[in-house]
Amino acid sequence: MTLTGFVRKNAFRNKRRSSLTVLSIAFSLLLLTLMMTLWRTFYMPDGSAESNERLLTRHKVSLTFALPIYYREKIRALPGVVSVVPLSWFGGLYIDEKPEHFFAQFGTDPEEFFKVYRDITIPPDQVTAWQRDRQGAIVDDTLAKKYGWKLGDRIVLKGTIYPFDPELHIRGIFHSSPDDQSLYFNAKYMEESVSWFKGTTGMFGTLADSPQDVTKVASSVDEIFRNSTAPTKTETEKAFGLDFVAMMGNVKAFILGICGAVVFATLLVSGNTMAMSIRERTREVAVLKTLGFTRRTVLGLFVGEAIALSAVGGLIGSLIAYLAIAGFRHSGQAAGFFPVTPVSPGLVLLSVAIAGLVGFMSAVIPSYHASQVNIVDGLRHIG
């Protein structure tokens, strides 16, 4: 039998204990992988080149306060600005109030929307159809697939913020990466039905000429309206999304705390298992040494068993996390300013590596002591 085969057989010699250990580590690494995925989603988004050139301008006090629509032309006149489009959150209900039927809805300007959001892919004829229909709307392809929507379909949203139930016709189905699972319709349609909405917008999306112009444009916009009745706050798409994360508290510290607790708990589980296993096999260690196994070989066998158990648990946990995130991303509940990023193969490998490292740390000390056992004392041991 090879040393690898010896490690494999002994790692699962006590099937019940080994299985429970693997499951415990799998659950811990499932949680760890989910936390690391959230970290990537919040703080390491893979934005497109265009998204790094986009800014969002909102009311400085709160998103619930509207901005005058004439701000648009003042922003457009600034150096480094390519295009500006109004965006107003509608927040209507579709079908019912269940979370799975929620998706983002915005009123905007079809004529200039794609000049700002140039990374959205949609056939030109669908763009034209949307621009010609005051009740037209475009939807994300993932959202369309979820509800079975097709071009020309009629949908009705029930207004919750605005006293208005728009009847919309789907004129375009677009693709974006990552999926934003949103619907956009003509803001003028809402202006015709809600008198107090006319002349206002929720925020502005601005495309800068280059990433180098982003900071300058943001400062210039806020400086123009600093002493107005509606002061503004202009920031990048990433910073805008992080504002929502900040509303939940110190999310970064929370994620780091959970990750640390998970690693510590995994270390305790693995360490306890290995300590029990090695203590029960003291006589076996003596027999191995009698057969010619060196201290280094004995140490490697026990450490290898711990790494194998932990790695298997880590692989199972990270794969379950991969499937859970994939299912969530396609459930329609991942819409918003921070669509959840998928679990990458690199993250799975990192989780397995962390599990293996925990297995090594938990086993190296008891394995070292076991390798130092005297043959005579080991054969006399009863345990």
Disulfide bonds with the S-S distance in Angstrom:
none
